[in-house]
């Protein structure tokens, strides 16, 4: 789910667009195939859900919006985001310290 790469980390996300609110729901899958399941309020139309996910991740990890990039999965529920300027440990700590994952 979280992998260290040059300049930051990649975060595997499973999107659930069209939700009542944007929030982290659970961990989807197990092991190397695990993804962070995030419900996103925006609809999956014209990239709105992808933009909302990027903004949510930037806010969650205290990053400027330009440091969060969708690497793959533009039209899929399974997405890979690059978070620049953070370490895998910082991402893990933020996920653990935030509201409980349901």
Backbone as CSV, one residue per row, in Angstrom:
resi,resn,N_x,N_y,N_z,CA_x,CA_y,CA_z,C_x,C_y,C_z
1,UNK,0.827,-1.185,0.000,0.000,0.000,0.000,0.875,1.256,0.000
2,UNK,1.899,1.278,0.846,2.822,2.414,0.931,4.198,1.915,0.528
3,UNK,4.803,2.573,-0.463,6.146,2.187,-0.915,7.030,3.413,-1.038
4,UNK,8.216,3.319,-0.481,9.190,4.408,-0.598,9.753,4.422,-2.015
5,UNK,9.829,5.604,-2.600,10.433,5.804,-3.915,11.303,7.049,-3.833
6,UNK,12.082,7.304,-4.859,12.931,8.488,-4.869,12.068,9.747,-4.752
7,UNK,12.329,10.540,-3.748,11.627,11.810,-3.582,10.315,11.743,-2.831
8,UNK,9.903,10.546,-2.375,8.639,10.456,-1.657,8.157,9.032,-1.514
9,UNK,6.844,8.855,-1.580,6.251,7.524,-1.470,5.107,7.388,-2.467
10,UNK,4.798,6.150,-2.812,3.591,5.895,-3.581,2.570,5.292,-2.628
11,UNK,1.317,5.637,-2.864,0.217,5.161,-2.038,-0.831,4.558,-2.952
12,UNK,-1.120,3.271,-2.735,-2.145,2.584,-3.515,-3.502,2.885,-2.882
13,UNK,-4.435,3.337,-3.717,-5.754,3.758,-3.248,-6.833,3.019,-4.026
14,UNK,-7.887,2.647,-3.327,-9.092,2.080,-3.948,-10.185,3.130,-3.758
15,UNK,-10.636,3.750,-4.838,-11.605,4.841,-4.781,-13.035,4.326,-4.778
16,UNK,-13.871,5.000,-4.024,-15.303,4.731,-4.015,-15.996,6.072,-4.261
17,UNK,-16.159,6.469,-5.534,-16.726,7.777,-5.857,-18.228,7.851,-5.580
18,UNK,-18.717,9.088,-5.457,-20.141,9.320,-5.265,-20.621,9.078,-3.838
19,UNK,-19.716,9.111,-2.867,-20.084,8.876,-1.470,-20.687,10.143,-0.858
20,UNK,-21.279,9.992,0.326,-21.869,11.144,1.020,-20.808,12.122,1.488
21,UNK,-19.630,11.582,1.859,-18.520,12.441,2.269,-17.204,11.758,1.921
22,UNK,-16.155,12.543,1.857,-14.836,12.003,1.546,-14.162,11.588,2.847
23,UNK,-13.762,10.324,2.923,-13.138,9.799,4.136,-12.433,8.483,3.834
24,UNK,-11.466,8.165,4.673,-10.808,6.867,4.591,-11.746,5.849,5.217
25,UNK,-12.005,4.767,4.488,-12.959,3.764,4.927,-12.276,2.549,5.548
26,UNK,-11.304,1.992,4.854,-10.696,0.738,5.308,-9.453,0.445,4.482
27,UNK,-8.845,-0.671,4.773,-7.778,-1.199,3.926,-8.417,-2.283,3.073
28,UNK,-8.236,-2.172,1.765,-8.834,-3.090,0.794,-7.758,-4.059,0.334
29,UNK,-7.972,-5.356,0.488,-6.988,-6.348,0.079,-5.979,-6.625,1.178
30,UNK,-5.024,-7.472,0.858,-4.020,-7.879,1.835,-2.633,-7.888,1.222
31,UNK,-1.637,-7.817,2.081,-0.251,-7.934,1.665,0.164,-6.881,0.657
32,UNK,0.909,-7.310,-0.358,1.428,-6.389,-1.372,0.319,-5.780,-2.223
33,UNK,-0.846,-6.419,-2.272,-1.958,-5.915,-3.078,-2.888,-4.995,-2.285
34,UNK,-2.562,-4.712,-1.028,-3.424,-3.873,-0.185,-3.510,-2.448,-0.735
35,UNK,-4.696,-1.859,-0.592,-4.946,-0.487,-1.020,-5.715,0.228,0.083
36,UNK,-5.518,1.523,0.198,-6.263,2.337,1.147,-7.594,2.692,0.488
37,UNK,-8.695,2.208,1.045,-10.007,2.473,0.457,-10.500,3.832,0.943
38,UNK,-10.782,4.716,-0.019,-11.233,6.064,0.296,-12.546,6.337,-0.420
39,UNK,-13.558,6.694,0.362,-14.829,7.138,-0.208,-14.636,8.602,-0.591
40,UNK,-15.044,8.951,-1.793,-14.876,10.328,-2.264,-16.230,10.864,-2.711
41,UNK,-16.533,12.065,-2.255,-17.843,12.662,-2.511,-18.046,12.989,-3.991
42,UNK,-17.004,13.376,-4.681,-17.108,13.790,-6.081,-17.484,12.609,-6.980
43,UNK,-18.229,12.885,-8.045,-18.592,11.821,-8.987,-17.407,11.493,-9.910
44,UNK,-17.404,10.293,-10.496,-16.314,9.909,-11.395,-16.528,10.466,-12.803
45,UNK,-16.699,11.765,-12.903,-16.982,12.418,-14.175,-15.908,13.479,-14.427
46,UNK,-15.320,13.446,-15.627,-14.339,14.445,-16.052,-13.201,14.635,-15.052
47,UNK,-12.779,13.544,-14.405,-11.642,13.606,-13.493,-11.921,14.251,-12.146
48,UNK,-13.181,14.543,-11.850,-13.498,15.220,-10.580,-13.144,14.373,-9.365
49,UNK,-13.403,13.081,-9.419,-13.082,12.211,-8.283,-11.569,12.134,-8.080
50,UNK,-10.804,12.066,-9.171,-9.346,12.026,-9.059,-8.817,13.308,-8.421
51,UNK,-9.348,14.443,-8.839,-8.927,15.729,-8.276,-9.287,15.805,-6.800
52,UNK,-10.489,15.359,-6.451,-10.919,15.380,-5.046,-10.049,14.457,-4.193
53,UNK,-9.682,13.306,-4.740,-8.792,12.397,-4.008,-7.427,13.025,-3.781
54,UNK,-6.866,13.652,-4.807,-5.562,14.298,-4.679,-5.613,15.411,-3.629
55,UNK,-6.672,16.195,-3.642,-6.821,17.272,-2.660,-6.974,16.706,-1.248
56,UNK,-7.740,15.631,-1.112,-7.922,14.988,0.189,-6.589,14.463,0.722
57,UNK,-5.816,13.804,-0.138,-4.520,13.272,0.284,-3.549,14.391,0.658
58,UNK,-3.559,15.476,-0.104,-2.691,16.621,0.215,-3.031,17.160,1.605
59,UNK,-4.301,17.305,1.880,-4.730,17.812,3.188,-4.384,16.820,4.298
60,UNK,-4.653,15.546,4.066,-4.403,14.507,5.069,-2.942,14.450,5.476
61,UNK,-2.041,14.603,4.495,-0.617,14.466,4.777,0.109,15.805,4.889
62,UNK,-0.638,16.909,4.899,-0.042,18.231,5.089,0.882,18.649,3.968
63,UNK,0.496,18.331,2.742,1.322,18.638,1.572,0.635,19.672,0.688
64,UNK,1.428,20.477,-0.032,0.816,21.331,-1.055,0.211,20.434,-2.142
65,UNK,-0.847,20.904,-2.768,-1.544,20.105,-3.788,-0.616,19.663,-4.915
66,UNK,0.379,20.491,-5.246,1.272,20.144,-6.361,2.263,19.034,-5.997
67,UNK,2.251,18.559,-4.753,3.126,17.459,-4.346,2.408,16.109,-4.348
68,UNK,1.145,16.115,-4.780,0.371,14.875,-4.882,0.020,14.670,-6.351
69,UNK,0.461,13.542,-6.894,0.272,13.285,-8.325,-0.328,11.903,-8.548
70,UNK,-1.334,11.830,-9.393,-1.906,10.553,-9.798,-0.967,9.933,-10.822
71,UNK,-0.390,8.796,-10.471,0.583,8.131,-11.336,-0.101,7.157,-12.283
72,UNK,-1.088,6.429,-11.764,-1.808,5.476,-12.618,-3.216,5.259,-12.080
73,UNK,-4.093,4.792,-12.968,-5.457,4.476,-12.589,-6.448,5.595,-12.822
74,UNK,-6.178,6.428,-13.822,-7.039,7.587,-14.072,-8.509,7.213,-14.233
75,UNK,-8.799,6.117,-14.903,-10.196,5.738,-15.130,-10.570,4.444,-14.402
76,UNK,-9.793,4.084,-13.400,-10.019,2.868,-12.634,-10.290,3.214,-11.173
77,UNK,-10.898,2.293,-10.445,-11.062,2.514,-9.002,-9.733,2.332,-8.276
78,UNK,-8.853,1.497,-8.832,-7.526,1.275,-8.257,-6.579,2.327,-8.795
79,UNK,-5.993,3.094,-7.885,-5.147,4.220,-8.276,-3.824,4.173,-7.530
80,UNK,-2.831,4.814,-8.109,-1.534,4.941,-7.462,-1.168,6.411,-7.444
81,UNK,-0.979,6.949,-6.236,-0.610,8.347,-6.077,0.836,8.447,-5.615
82,UNK,1.541,9.463,-6.106,2.884,9.785,-5.657,2.767,10.971,-4.714
83,UNK,3.281,10.799,-3.495,3.312,11.876,-2.504,4.768,12.311,-2.370
84,UNK,5.076,13.495,-2.850,6.460,13.980,-2.836,6.770,14.697,-1.525
85,UNK,7.976,14.471,-1.013,8.439,15.206,0.154,8.059,14.596,1.491
86,UNK,7.598,13.342,1.488,7.299,12.644,2.744,7.965,11.275,2.711
87,UNK,8.117,10.689,3.891,8.681,9.346,3.979,7.557,8.352,4.237
88,UNK,7.848,7.091,4.003,6.860,6.040,4.256,6.461,6.047,5.727
89,UNK,7.405,6.288,6.610,7.113,6.316,8.046,6.176,7.478,8.391
90,UNK,6.386,8.644,7.794,5.498,9.787,8.045,4.073,9.478,7.582
91,UNK,3.944,8.825,6.448,2.623,8.467,5.930,1.948,7.476,6.875
92,UNK,2.682,6.460,7.316,2.122,5.476,8.248,1.651,6.143,9.540
93,UNK,2.480,7.030,10.079,2.115,7.725,11.314,0.857,8.567,11.147
94,UNK,0.741,9.277,10.023,-0.454,10.105,9.768,-1.688,9.231,9.667
95,UNK,-1.563,8.086,9.011,-2.705,7.186,8.876,-3.121,6.617,10.231
96,UNK,-2.133,6.295,11.060,-2.424,5.742,12.374,-2.962,6.782,13.339
97,UNK,-2.532,8.039,13.212,-2.939,9.081,14.153,-4.255,9.747,13.782
98,UNK,-4.713,9.535,12.547,-5.961,10.135,12.105,-7.157,9.422,12.684
99,UNK,-8.349,9.806,12.240,-9.545,9.097,12.692,-9.431,7.615,12.358
100,UNK,-9.995,6.804,13.180,-9.898,5.358,13.009,-10.424,4.934,11.646
101,UNK,-9.694,4.044,11.009,-10.155,3.471,9.741,-11.236,2.467,10.088
102,UNK,-12.406,2.609,9.473,-13.553,1.756,9.795,-13.372,0.361,9.250
